Amino acid sequence: MAKATHGQQDIPDPITQGDVDGWLARLRNFLVCERKKIRPQGKKSPPRNTPSSYSQAAEEELLEAKIRCWLAGLEQRLVNVSRWNALRPAVVITTTPVGIRACEKLAGESELGAVFDYCCHLTEYEYRYWCKEEADINFQFHINFWAWIKTSVPSTRMHEFRDYPIPEENQYWLLRHGLNGLGDHDYADCQVFGWDGTSTSLLADHFHEGVPSV
């Protein structure tokens, strides 16, 4: 509850660890309920080829590596942000269903298990629905790291990758990742990979996409 003194504006109470933990608990409860629902899917997209098991495994491997790398540097990032010196934020990782599987695997690793005590991994759609329920637009309670791969790049965008030629039968994959909620540490980035049907190869580490936003 806000505190007020005569002649002064209300001063909100400082955020406590209990407030943060409560927000995370409500998000987790929301996900339990949300995943039992059948949400409207909107307009049907054109049918796409079902990804092969090789493709899904490669996608999961890339996301697992990216998320692991980011989590490994999380503690140092938090130390450098004064408002989180005395608190630990909820860490919300938004990704694809393939990325969810990668997170579940990481959560089972002994060196990362404790980190996932204050992490929650969900899809972008689930995160959007949650934000409608209990928005935290000023990131008072959480930070949001996202990582997902666009495995189907429209042919109209091929000119963007002219510096990274690949065989005609191969595909470009775009691993988009970024962070919101840590001030100067916030970013948005993209890696370009080539996919030949059996393996991936990194073509560009920091790629500026020719689209307004990602």
C-alpha positions, 0 to 999 in steps of 0.5 A: 500500500502506498504511503502518504504524508501531509502535502506530499504525493503518495509514495509506493512501498518498495518492491520486496522479494515476496512481491516478486515471488508472488508474481512468479507463483501466479504466473506458474499457476496461470500456465497450469490453467492456460495449458488446459484450455483450447485457445482460438488460433485465428486465421489458418496459416498456409500448410507447412512441411512438417519438420523432420526429426533431424530438423527439430533436434538441431533446432533444440540443440541451438536453442539449448546452447543459446539459453545455457550461455545466457543463463551462465552470465545471468548472475553477473548481469544482475550484480551490475544492475543496482535495483536487483542488488537486494532482490532476485527477479523472476526470469521469464524465458519466452521461446517456441515449443522446441525451446520449451523442451530445451529449457526442460532439459537444462532445468534437469542439469545440476549446475542450472537446476537452482537457477530454474527455481526462479525461472519460468519458460513459456511460449510467446503466446502464453506470455502475451496472454499472461500480460493481459492478466497481470502486466508488468510493463515496467519490469518491476518483478521480472526480466524477459529473455527470448530465444527462438528460431525462424526456420522458414524465411520467405524467398522475398528476403533472400537478398538480405543474405547475399553475403552468406551464400548457401546451396539452393537446396539449403535453408537459412535459419534465424536465431532471434534472441534478446532481453528486456528488463535489465536497462543497459543490458537489454538487447535484441540480436539475430544469428544466421545459420545455414541448414543442409538437412542434417546439420547447421553452420553459423553464417553470421553472429550479429545480423541486422535484419531488413525488417522493421522489428522481430 
